[in-house]
């Protein structure tokens, strides 16, 4: 074989090898490009999913904050309504107390009896206005409370030109201590809504309660 033919075959073989390497390189480059593109696509999808999850999280947090604010508003409105209802109830009770007849409850009666227990067998008179059933009933309840403490109580109607509202005392010089205890008990228990007026009587042993209109 001549030298020229040998060189031709070597060059042909080298060209084939180069072509095969180029093909492999192109295939590898193509595969790498596809892999990179796939990776980029996956990253974009992951980024989009993360962004969507973040937006959903923000939406849920916003809704939760809104629900919490709404709940707080409802709670405040409910408290305000309860206050209004309680004020109306108190106003109604006060009106009923103002318009209704006066009474001495069991707890009030017990307190009065305990406060006046040291004045057993001391005389007290109650004066009422004739013809007023409410005053007569109230005076009767005062009588029961005082008798429960051991005091001696009488009730009698009398004409009074200018009767004071509520209860008033006529007190002799010897009965001031009992009168002070009586007035304090009546005020402390709420039987009287204000101070009990008192006047000094001529009789030193007098202790008289005048029950006037409400």
Secondary structure as the mmCIF struct_conf table of DSSP 4:
data_model
#
loop_
_struct_conf.conf_type_id
_struct_conf.id
_struct_conf.beg_label_comp_id
_struct_conf.beg_label_asym_id
_struct_conf.beg_label_seq_id
_struct_conf.end_label_comp_id
_struct_conf.end_label_asym_id
_struct_conf.end_label_seq_id
HELX_RH_AL_P HELX_RH_AL_P1 UNK A 3 UNK A 99
BEND BEND1 UNK A 100 UNK A 100
HELX_LH_PP_P HELX_LH_PP_P1 UNK A 101 UNK A 102
HELX_RH_AL_P HELX_RH_AL_P2 UNK A 106 UNK A 115
TURN_TY1_P TURN_TY1_P1 UNK A 116 UNK A 116
HELX_RH_3T_P HELX_RH_3T_P1 UNK A 117 UNK A 119
TURN_TY1_P TURN_TY1_P2 UNK A 120 UNK A 121
STRN STRN1 UNK A 123 UNK A 128
TURN_TY1_P TURN_TY1_P3 UNK A 130 UNK A 131
HELX_RH_AL_P HELX_RH_AL_P3 UNK A 133 UNK A 148
TURN_TY1_P TURN_TY1_P4 UNK A 149 UNK A 150
STRN STRN2 UNK A 152 UNK A 157
TURN_TY1_P TURN_TY1_P5 UNK A 161 UNK A 162
HELX_LH_PP_P HELX_LH_PP_P2 UNK A 163 UNK A 164
BEND BEND2 UNK A 165 UNK A 166
STRN STRN3 UNK A 167 UNK A 171
HELX_RH_3T_P HELX_RH_3T_P2 UNK A 173 UNK A 175
HELX_RH_AL_P HELX_RH_AL_P4 UNK A 176 UNK A 188
TURN_TY1_P TURN_TY1_P6 UNK A 189 UNK A 190
BEND BEND3 UNK A 191 UNK A 194
HELX_LH_PP_P HELX_LH_PP_P3 UNK A 195 UNK A 196
STRN STRN4 UNK A 197 UNK A 200
BEND BEND4 UNK A 202 UNK A 203
TURN_TY1_P TURN_TY1_P7 UNK A 204 UNK A 205
STRN STRN5 UNK A 207 UNK A 211
#
